[in-house]
Amino acid sequence: MKRIIYFLFTIGILMFWSSCRKDFDFAPSTGNLEFSKDTIYLDTIFSNIGSSTYNLKVYNRSNDDISIPTVRLSQGVSSNYRLNVDGLPGKEFENVELLANDSLFIFVETTADIQALALNSLEFLYTDAIEFDTGTNSQKVELVTLIKDAVFIYPDRDNTTGIVETLTFDVDGDGTQDETTLQGRFLENNELTFTNEKPYVIYGYAAIGDGDVLTIEAGARVHFHANSGLLVTNNASLKVNGGLSDDQELLENEVIFQGDRLEPLYENIPGQWGTIWLFNGSVDNDINYATIKNGTVGILSEGNQNAIEDKLTITNSQIYNSSNFGILGRASSISAENVVINASGQSSFAGTLGGKYNFTHCTIANYWNNSFRQFPAVFLNNYITDTNNMNIGNDLMEANFNNCIIFGNDNPEIGFDNISDNLFNFKFTNCLIRFQDTSGNFSSNANYGISNTDLYEDCIFNSDPDFKLPFKNMLMIGENSAANGAGSTSFEITNDILGEPRPSPPDLGAYKSAPFTED
C-alpha cells in the first residue's frame, strides 16, 4: 500500500510540474550572432580531392532562446562546399534553434574540379559563404579554398568487382613475371618525364618498367597518397634532376616528394606515404637536389652491391620525417654527398644485410620526438634471420663515413649488429659522432672501440654540433659548432648543400657553418 501511495504521489508532482512548465519559446534571431572566425580558409587542395574538415562555432550571447530562420551556402545546392550543422548534413537549413548563451558547431568540407571552375587554369581561388538569416538580419562567414590542378596517376579499378589493378613484374630475378599485392601500374612511355608545369599526384605505386628511365625535372612536385610511392624495377632507372634554389623556403628548383595533403596540419607528419623503392635489379639511379619528406621509408635501395656503378648516387638532398627509415639499404650500393637526413622513427640511415656505402659531407641526424626510438641514427649489419631462425649473412664490403656529422637526441647514435662469418668493414674518418659509453655497456664490443684508428680516425665524440633548430629540420651549423674546420681536405667537396664554398680545412656535415639569423 505504501508503494502505491508513493507512486501516486510522485505522479502527481510530475503532473503538477509539467502543467506549470512553459514550453521553450524560440524567438527569431536578430542578426546578433557571434562567430569563432569571420573567414574559414580551407587551405590548398588538389582538384577532385576532398579537403580536411574545418569547423565554425556559432554563439548566441543573448539571454533568449533563438531560432535562426536560415543557414545556407550563398551558392546554394550548386556549391562545392558541404556543411554539417549540429550533426545534420546539407547545404541549406531552416529554423536552426540555439539556446540562450549557448553555441553550435558547423563543419565545412569541399571537393572541387578545377576544370569545371576555370578551364585550363593551374590553380583557382574558390570562394563561397555561409549565410545566416536574410535581409537586415543577414550575417556571413566567408569560405576560401585554393584549388590546384595536377597530373593524376592511379591504377585501374574493375567496375564490376571493384578490384584495383596490382603490379606484376619479375620479383625474384628468375626471368618470369610474378604477381604482387602492390596496387599500382607501370608508367606509359609518354609519362616518363615529370615536368614542373603541374604537380603529380600518385595513387598506389607508379612503376618504372624494364629498361625505362623516369626523368624528373627541376622544380617538379610529386605527391603520394597513402600507401603509395615509386617503384623502379629491373634494368629501370630514376633520374631526379633538381637544381640549387635561390629561395630556401620556396625551393623553387628542388624536386620535392611528399604526401598529397597540402593543409598545414600535414606539413610535418611522418608516414603519409610509402617509399621510393629502388628494387633489386634497378640500375644507375641518380637523385640531385631533392627533398623527400613525410614517408614511411624515404628511399629503399635493394641489391646490386657489386654493380660497377653504384645503384644509387644521391647528392645535395634532404630526407625528413620518415616514420621508419630515411634511407634503408639492403645488400645495396649507395654513394651520398651533401645529404641531410633527420627525424626517423628508426634509423636515419641503415645499411642492412651487408652492402657498400660511402657517405661524404653528410649530416645524418635523428631528432625524432613522435615516439620511443630503439635504433640509432646510423645502423649497420651484415645478416638477416629467416623464418627458421637461421642467420643468412652477406658481406658488408665497406661503409665509409667521411667528414660527416652523426648526431641526435639519443645515445649512442651509431649501432652495429654482425656475424663473424661475413665481412663487416666500416670506418668513420673526421666525423663528429654522438657516442658515450659511460656505463661500459659496449666495452667488450670491438666495433665500438673508438680508439681504434682503423675504425675511427680523427673523430670527435659528443661535442656540440650547434645545429640551428634540429627538431624543425634545420641542421645548419653555427659559429660555435665543434664541426667547424674539423674536416679532412682528402674528402672535401668544394661547395656545401647550399652552394656555398667550403673553407679549408672544411667544416663537417652538409653545411658550411654560418652565423644564425632571425627568421
N, C-alpha and C positions, 0 to 999 in steps of 0.2 A: 504493500500500500504506500509506504514512504517513497519508494522508487517512482510510483505513478504520480504522486503529488509533486515530486521534484521535477519530473519530466514535464508535467503540465505547467509548472511554474516557469521553467526555462523557456518553453514555447511561448508563453505569454509575454515574457520580457523581450524575446526576439521580435514578436509581432508588434509590440509597442514601439520598440526602437525603429523598426522598419517603417512604421506608419509616420514616425516623426522625422525620418531622414529625408532630406531634399535630394533629388536626383542631380548629378553633375550637370551644370549648366555651362555649356561652352559658347562663349561669345566670339564673333568673328574677329580675326586678328586685325590690328590697326596699323600695320607697317612698322612695328617696333621690335621686330625680331633682331637678335644679335647672332653673329656667326664666328666660328673659330678662325676663319680666314676669309678674305674677300675675293681671292683668286686661288683656284686649285690648279697647280702645274702638274700635269701627269707625265712630265719629263719626256724623254725621247723613246719612241718605239719604232720598230720596223713595220713596213706595210704588211697588213694582214696577220700580224702577231699581236695577241692581246696584251694589254698593259697590266701592271700591278693594280691592286685595289687601293684606292685612296679614300679618305674619309673627311666628312664635314660634320661639325657639331652645330646644331641649331638651338639657340637658347630663348626661352620665354622668361624674361626677368620680371614680369609683372606679377601681381597677386591674383590675377584672373586666369581661369582655365579658358584656353582659346582654341579655335578651330581655324586652320589655315585653309581658305577656300580651294586654292590650287597650288600644287607644287609640280612644276613641269620643266622639261628642257625647252629652250627657246625654239629649237628646230623641230620640236615635237617628235612624232614617231619616226621621222626620217633621220634623226640624229644618230651619229655613230657612237655616241656615249650611251651608257646604261646606268640606271640608278637602282638603288635598293634603299627604300625609305622604311626605317623601323622594321626590317625583315621582309618587306614586300617588294619584289622586283617589278620594274616597269619604267615608263618614260613620262607618264602623266598620272597625277594622283589628285584626288578631291577630298576635301574636308578632313585634312590631317589634324588630329587632335593632339594638343600639347598642354599638359597640366601647368598650373601656376608654378613659377620658379623651378621649372624642370627643363629638360633638354631631350633632343632626339638625334640619332645618328643617320646620316645619309652616306652611302657608299657609292663610289663612282669608278667605272671602268670604261675602256674604249678599245675597239678594234676597227681599223680603217684601211681601205685600199687607196693608196696614194694616186693610182692612175684614174680612179673614179672621181677624185677630187681635183687633180691638176695633171692632165695628160702630159707625159714626157718630162715631168719635174723630178728632180732627185730628192728634194725634200719640200715639205709643205707644213706651214703652221696652221693647224686645225683648231678652231675655237667654237665655243657654244657657251651657254649659260644656264644655270638653274634659276628659274623664276619662281618667286613666292608671291602669290596673290596677283591682282591686276589693278589697273587704274592708279589712283593716288596712293594706294597702299602697296604698290608693287616694289619688291626688293629683288636684287640679283646677286649671284655669286658666279664669277666668270670661270670658264674652263678652258685650259690651254694645253695643247699637245703638239710636239714636233714629230712629224712622221717622215721617216727616211725610206727611200726606195732601195732595193737590194737585189742581188742575184741570188736566187734560192736554189740550192742543190739538195735533193732529197730522193730517197728510194721510192720505187713504185709500190702501190698498195693494191691488192686484188679487191675489186669492188664487191665481189660475191662473198669471199671468205674473210676479208679484212686482213689477210696475212701480208706483212710487209716484206719487201724484197731483201734477201740476205746475200752476202758476198760468197762467191765460190772462186778459189784460187789454189795454187799449189802450196799448201801449208808446210808439208814435211820435206819438200825438195826431192820427191821421188818421181817427178815428171807427170803426175796425174793431178787432176783438179779435185779439190776437197771442198765439201760443203761446210760452211761455218754458220754460227748463230749470230754473227755480226750483221746488224741491219745496215744497209748502205748499198752503194752501187759504184761502178767504175766510171771515171770521168771520160767523156767523149773527147775526140780529137779537138773539137772547137772549144773545149773547156780547159785546155791545158795551159792557158795563160791567164792568171788573175791580175787584173789591172787595178789602178786606183780610182777608176771612174765611179764605181758603186761598191758598197760593202758586199761581202759574200756571206751568206747565212747557210750553214750546213747542218742537215739533219741526218743522223746516222754517220757512217764512215764514208767519206769520199776517198775512193781508192785510185791509185795510180797504177795502171796495168803494166804488164811485162814489156820492158823496153821503152816505156813512155817517160817523159820528163815533165813535171809540173813546174812552171816558172812563175814566181810571184814577184811582181814589180814593186819598186819603191813606192811607199805611201799606201799600199793596199791594206785593207782591213778585213780580217777573216774572223767570223763569229760562229761559234758552235752551240748547238742546242745540247741539252743534257744527253749524256751517253753517246757523244759524237766526237769525231776527230778526223785526222788524215791518216791514211794507211798507204805506205809506199811498199809495193810488193816486189817480187823477184825481178832483178835487172831494171827496175824502175829507179828514178831519181827525183829528189826535191831540190829546187834551186830557189832560195829566198834571197832576192837581190835588193835588200833595203839600203838606205843611204844615211849619212850623218844629217841630223836635223839642226836647223838654226834655233828653233824654239824647243827647249827640252820639256815643255809642258804639252805642247801640241804634238810633238814627234811627227812632224808632217812627212818626213821621208822614211821613217821606220815602217816595217811591216809589223802589224800588231795582230796577235792571235788572242782571242778572249771569248767569253760566253756571249749569248745573244740577248741577255737582259741588259738594257742600257741605263736603267734607273740608277741614281747614285747609291741606293741601298746595296746594289750588287757590285759596286766598284772594286771591292777587295775581298769578296767571299770566295774561299777556295772550293775546288771540286765541282765547278759548274759544268764542266765538260770532260771528255775523256783524255786523249793524248795525241801527239804527233808520233806515229808508230812507224819506225824505220824497220820493216820486217826483215827477217833473215833472208839474205839474197839481194836486198836493195843495195844500190851502189852509188858512190860519188855524190853524197848528199852535202850541200853547202847551205849554211844559214849565216847571213851577214846583216847586221843592224836589224834585229828583230826583238820585239817584246812579246813574251809568252807568259800569260798570267791566268790565274784562277782555274787551272785544270786539275785533273787528278794526278797525272804524271805529265810534266811539261814535255819532255822528249823521252821516248822509249826506243833505245837502239839495240837491236838484237843481232848477234852473229857477225861473221866476216872479220874476225880479229886478225886474220892473216892476209887480208887484202893488201895489194901493193899500195893503193891509195886508201887513206883512212875512210872508213864507212861514213863518218860524219866529221865535217870541219865546221866549227861554229865560232864566229868572231863578232866582237862589238855588240853583244846581245845581252838581254836581261830576262831572267825567268823568276817569277814571283808567285807566291800564294798557291803552291801546289799541295793538294791535300795529302799526297803520298810522297812523291819524289820530284825534285826539279829536273834532274837528268838521271835516268836509270840505264846503265849499260849492262848487257848480259852477253858475256863472251864476245865483246864487240871491240871496235877500234874507233877512238874519238880523239880529235885534236881540238883544243879550245884556247882561244886567245882573247883577252879583254872581254871576259864573260863575267856577269854578276848573277849569282843565284842566292835567293833568300826566301825565308818563310815557307818551309816544307814540313808536312806532318810527320815525315820520317826523316830521310836524309836529303840534303840539297843535291849532293852527288853521291851515287852508289855505283861502284864498279863491281858487279857480281859475276860469279861463275867465270872468274878469270877475265882475260882480255888484254887490251893495250890502250893506255890512256895517257895523254900528255896535256897538262894544263899550264899555261904560262900567263902571268899577269892577270890572274883571275881572282875575284873576290867571292869565295864560297862561304856564305854565312848562313846561319839559321836562327833567326829571332822569331820563332813560332810561338804564338800565345793563344791558340784556339783550343788546345787540349794538351794532355800529357804527351811528351815525346820520348820514345825509347831509343832512338837511333841518333848518332852524332851527325854533324854537318857533312862529313866525308866518311864513307864506309866502303871497305874493300873486302872481298872474299874470293875464294877460288873453288867453290863446290856448291852443289845443291844436294838435298836429301830427298830420295824418291819415296814413293808410297810404301815401299817395303823397308823404309828406314835405313836404306843403304846410301852411302855418300858417293856421289858421282863428281869427280874432280875435273878441273881444266886449268891449264897454266895461266897464271897472271904474269904475262910476259914482261910487262912494265906498267908502272903507274907513277909518272913523274909530275911533281908539282913544283914549279919554278917561279920565284918572285910573286908568290900568292899570299893572300890573307885567308885563313881558315878559322872562323870565329863564330860565336853565337851566345845564346843566353843559357847554355848548359855546359857542363864539364864532365868528361872531355868532349871535344868536337872532332876527334879522329877516332875511328874504330876499325878493328881488324878481326877477321874470322877465317882461319885457313886450316887446311890439312897438309901434312908433310909429303904426301905422295905426288904433289904437283908444285910447280914453281909458284913462288909468291914474291915477286920482285916489285918493290916500290922505293921511292926516295922523295924526300922533301928538301929542297935547296932554296936557301934565302926566303924562307916563309915565316910569317907571323901566325902562330898557332895557339889556340886555347887548349892546353893540356896541363893539368896539375894533379899529381898523384900523391896528395897529402896523406892518404891512409895506406899507401903501399899496396893497393889492390892490383896494380899492374906490374909490380916489381919482378915477377917471375916470367913475364911475357916479353921475349926479346924484341917483338915488334914495337914495343913502347920504349925501347932503350934510347932515349933522346940524346945520350952522349955518344952514340954510335954514329960516326960521321958517314958511314956507308948508307945510313938510312936518313939521318938528319944532319945536313951540312949548313952551317951559318944560319941557323934558325933562331927566332926569338919566340919565347913562350910567355903567354899570359899578360903581356904588356898591352896597354890600351890602344886599340886601333883608331880611336877618336872618330867613330862614324857620326855622320850628321844626325840622322833620325832613323836608326835601323828598324824600328818597329813600324815605320812608314815606308820602308823600302828605299830609303835614301842612304846609300852606302858610300857616299863621298867621304873622303878623309880630310881632317882639318890640319892646321899647322902644328898641333901637338901630338900627332899620331906617331906611335912607335914604328910605323911602317915607312916613315919619311927617310929617303936616302939609304934604305936598308937592302936594296936590290942589287943583283949582280948584272954587270953590263954584258955578261955572256949570254943572257937570255932576253936582253932588252928588246921590247917592241917600241918603235920610235914614238908613236903617239898613243895616248890613252883612249878610253872608250868615247870620250867627248871630243876627240881630235886634237887635244892639247899635247904639245911636245913634252916628253918626259925629261927631267933633269938627269944629270949623270953624277953619281950613280942614281938609278931610278928609284922612285917610291914603289912599294909593294902594292899588289892588287890592281884592279882595273882602272882606278882613278889616280891621276896626279893630285897631290894634296893642294889645297887652296883654302884661304880664309873663308869661313862661313858668312853668308849674308842673310839678312832678314828676308823671308819670302812673303 
